[in-house]
Amino acid sequence: TLTNLIIPGLAFPINAVISMKGKRTADETITIGTTTYTNAHKFEVILSPNATLSGFTIPIGTVKKYMWIADNIGIIKEEFPPIDIQVNVPGVTATRFRSDGFVKELKTYKLQ
């Protein structure tokens, strides 16, 4: 829960709740650099933010994130696709949030 958020264009703060759901999807074989990981467990995480303004709930949309986890190693890849979300508050000009997204990949690891 985020409280007293200031959004450009709004003269008053709002509160937001971000719920998360996750599920394991099919295992995949992925190659990062010169290393191939077989049976990497892929997870999809769905973020669903909602804003509350004067007792009214305003759905913002959903955002998905993906993670691949290799046995005995941990997270080997994360992907956050580009997003373009518009927040519509009655009586106020819509506010748009954009992100280019990102991909993070494991470079090296050492087992001890």
WOJODA-V482078 format. One record per residue. SS is DSSP state (H for helix, E for strand, L for the rest). PSI is psi as a letter, one per 40 degrees, with the letter a starting at -180 (none if undefined). OMEGA is omega in radians with two decimals (none if undefined). Layout:
SS;PSI;OMEGA
SS;PSI;OMEGA
This chain:
L;h;3.08
E;h;-3.11
E;i;3.08
E;f;3.07
E;i;3.07
L;h;3.11
L;h;3.13
L;h;-3.14
L;e;3.10
L;h;-3.10
L;e;-3.07
L;i;-3.13
L;i;3.06
E;i;3.05
E;i;-3.13
E;i;3.05
E;h;3.10
E;h;3.09
E;i;-3.12
E;h;3.00
E;i;3.12
E;i;3.06
E;i;3.07
E;h;3.10
L;a;-3.10
L;i;3.05
L;i;-3.10
E;i;2.96
E;h;-3.13
E;i;3.12
E;h;3.08
E;h;-3.05
L;b;3.14
L;e;-3.10
E;h;3.09
E;h;3.12
E;h;3.12
E;i;3.12
E;f;3.05
E;h;-3.10
E;h;-3.14
E;h;3.10
E;i;3.05
E;h;3.11
E;h;-3.13
E;h;3.10
E;h;-3.13
E;g;3.12
E;i;3.02
E;i;3.10
E;i;3.08
E;h;-3.10
E;h;-3.13
L;f;3.10
L;e;3.13
E;h;3.11
E;h;-3.13
E;h;3.09
E;h;-3.09
E;d;-3.11
E;a;3.12
E;i;3.13
E;h;3.13
E;i;3.08
E;i;-3.13
E;i;3.10
E;i;3.04
E;h;-3.09
E;h;3.11
E;h;3.11
L;h;3.09
L;e;3.12
L;d;-3.10
E;a;-3.11
E;h;3.13
E;e;3.13
E;i;3.02
E;i;3.12
E;h;3.09
E;h;-3.07
L;i;3.08
L;i;3.12
E;i;3.07
E;h;-3.06
E;h;3.09
E;h;3.11
E;h;-3.13
L;h;3.08
L;h;-3.12
L;h;3.10
L;e;-3.11
L;i;3.08
L;h;-3.12
L;i;3.10
E;h;-3.08
E;h;3.08
E;h;-3.14
E;i;3.07
E;i;3.12
L;e;-3.08
L;a;3.12
E;i;3.00
E;h;3.05
E;h;3.12
E;i;3.09
L;h;3.12
L;d;3.14
L;i;3.04
L;i;-3.14
L;h;3.08
L;h;3.13
L;none;none
